[in-house]
Amino acid sequence: MKLIIDGKAFNAYPGDSILDVARREGIAIPTLCYHEAFGGQGSCRLCTVEVTAGGRSRLVASCTYPVSEGIEVKTSTPAVEKIRRNIIMVLYKRASGSVLMQKLYREYGCSENSLGEKQEERCIVCRLCVLACEKMGTSAISTVMRGIDKRVGTPYDQAATACIGCAACAHICPTGAIEVLDSGNIRTIWNKNFNLINCERCGQPFATREEIDYVSRRSGIEDAELCFCEECRRKKLVGKMQGFSPC
Amino acid sequence: MGSQSEMEKIIVVQPEKCTGCRTCELVCSFTHTGEFNPARSRISVFTFEKVGFSSPVLCQQCSTAACMQVCPVGAVSRDNKTGAMVVNSSRCLVCKACTIACPLGATFYDHVSDSILKCDLCGGDPECVKFCPSGAITYQEAGEAGLARRKAVAAKLKDVYEEVS
């Protein structure tokens, strides 16, 4: 099917969102809560665009809006710019401690207002961490509470038994809101302490027991085979090639 | 996937030719990251001084790849053109499961770019091969490589038989 984005015609597949088409064709639409692994969630609304269909135009989140024949999309109009600026302003006020939000707040030229700033907060509740945890098959975190109290957490803020300490949530977080602390042999994340497993050869801590179990379960490789750090695995291979144990 | 097309080539390592000069590490990191930094190289050389042995280690693009099996979001896939296992970094969650699963330790986490790095065969034209001064790393068709190795084994057997008789 065909649609028009910013005056140019593009082909789209049924089931595509407007954002899918835009990304494929190299048209820039800003996003915060979008990730290729999950598709659109429509939670941050930063990807808002103006869609004209059947003679009426309205503002929609492009990441969740499915394309249909003949729609016309404008990615930058005064109305779109205004709503994006408002979104950035509100998210910045909510998560003023985030470097990314501070940067966007300046870039978008948001006007000063009397809304209070949460200086300590960095989370914009985009839910990327929750989806990442879900994809890992662990679902240790989810959003809790409602309205302005909504936040991400583990059940009752206790150390979650399901958490494997992979820190995918921290890596995917666009605003750096999730703390992971590796100190010596201990990794701390979401109020849970993990004992890191030491490499059997060099003794360097490299992964949590739960991570190794996860990999073993998915790949069928024995736990004992996985107890070496990356460098020592490479060394082991070279040793094997030559038929001696690495010195 | 996994099936090797006629033209598919693989990187073949011949450790007996490796001098341990580490040129490949520098070329690899420079090609991919623009800096000479062996820590960010997808190929690494190990030298065992006592026995006088060196060998580069890099991803073997396994046909049943552990990195692909463990990835929760399907970010690791085989490039149909080159046969290389490639990581789609915009899909990757950086859970690092692949770095734990790889039996060769050839898939690793890079702190600088906050992403997973592994050999991608430079899109079908590996730079390390071009710069290896001793010809220890070669890029050849899968069938040919197997033949060369079988020949080498046969030659060794011949030597052994001669010794015995």
Interface residues (C-beta under 8 A of the other chain):
Chain A: H35 E36 A37 A132 K135 M136 G137 C166 A167 A168 H171 I172 F206 A207 E211 I212 Y214 V215 R218 S219 G220 I221 E225 L226 F228 C229 E230 E231 C232 R233 R234 K235 L237 V238 G239 M241 Q242 F244 P246 C247
Chain B: P15 S44 F46 F48 K50 V51 F53 S55 V57 A66 Q69 V70 P72 V73 A75 N88 S90 R91 C92 L93 V94 C95 K96 A97 T99 I100 A101 C102 P103 L104 G105 A106 T107 F108 D114
